[in-house]
Amino acid sequence: MKPARKKRLFFIVFLVAGVTLAAGFAMYAFNQNLMFYFSPTDVKQGKAPVDKLFRMGGMVVEGTFKKEPKSLKVHFDLTDYEKTVSVEYEGILPDLFREGQGIISRGKLNAGGVFVAEEVLAKHDENYMPPEVAESLEKAKKKLDNKAKNNQQSGITETTK
């Protein structure tokens, strides 16, 4: 093999190895920063990972907000109208946070089944609902409506027999 041909082959092999290495690092970084969304129903069904960051959204259940005295730690429940998950957060809550409000939180599920939030985001006006939360609430509402319809139909058929 001629020396010029060897240099070209070495250059091509080096270039391919460099591109492969760069693509591998990019994929690794992407996977490390990838964050999935789960509804409270998904969390209760065991679909959410334990001790791994993910997002969870829903409505803050009325009457569940509790603030620890002399601390920034708060506890509240989050629901998608089908299942409810307890949430623990330490920090300053957004100004728009309140019970009955739609939120998205980022955090980890601990071994006890409590979602330990690192960040809480509240909707920014009365007309906005994060798409993931709206979708999971709509699914839960449809399930409840179907259940009610089935119960009503079974009650009608029983009384007509």
Residue, then its C-alpha position, 0 to 999 in steps of 0.5 A: m500500500k502506498p503511504a498516501r493511501k495509508k494516510r487517507l485510510f487512517f484519516i477516514v478511520f479516525l474520522v468515523a471513530g470521532v463521529t461515532l464517539a461524538a454521537g455516543f456522548a450526545m445520546y448519553a447526554f440526551n438520555q440523562n436529561l430526558m424526563f417523562y410525564f406520569s399522571p397520579t394514576d400512572v404513579k399508583q399503578g407502578k408505571a413511574p420509576v422510584d428514585k428517578l426524576f420525572r414530571m407529574g401533574g394534576m389538580v391539587v386536592e382541596g383541603t390537603f395543603k399543609k405547611e410545616p411551621k417555621s419551615l418552607k416544607v409543604h405537603f399536599d395531594l395531587t389527583d387526576y380525579e381517578k387516583t391521588v398521590s401525596v406530594e412533599y415540597e420544600g421551597i417557595l411555591p409559585d404565587l398562583f399555587r392554590e388548592g383546586q389548581g392544576i400544577i406540574s411538579r418535577g421530582k422523585l417518587n420515594a420508597g414510601g410512595v410519596f412524590v418528593a418534588e424539586e420544582v412546582l409549576a402552577k398554571h399562569d392564567e385561568n384558561y391555561m392547562p398544561p397539555e399533559v395534565a389536561e390529557s390525563l384529566e380528560k382520560a380520568k373524566k371519561k373513565l368516570d363518566n363511562k363508569a357512571k353510565n354503566n352503573q346507571q344502565s345496570g340499574i335501569t335493566e335491573t328495575t325493568k326485569 
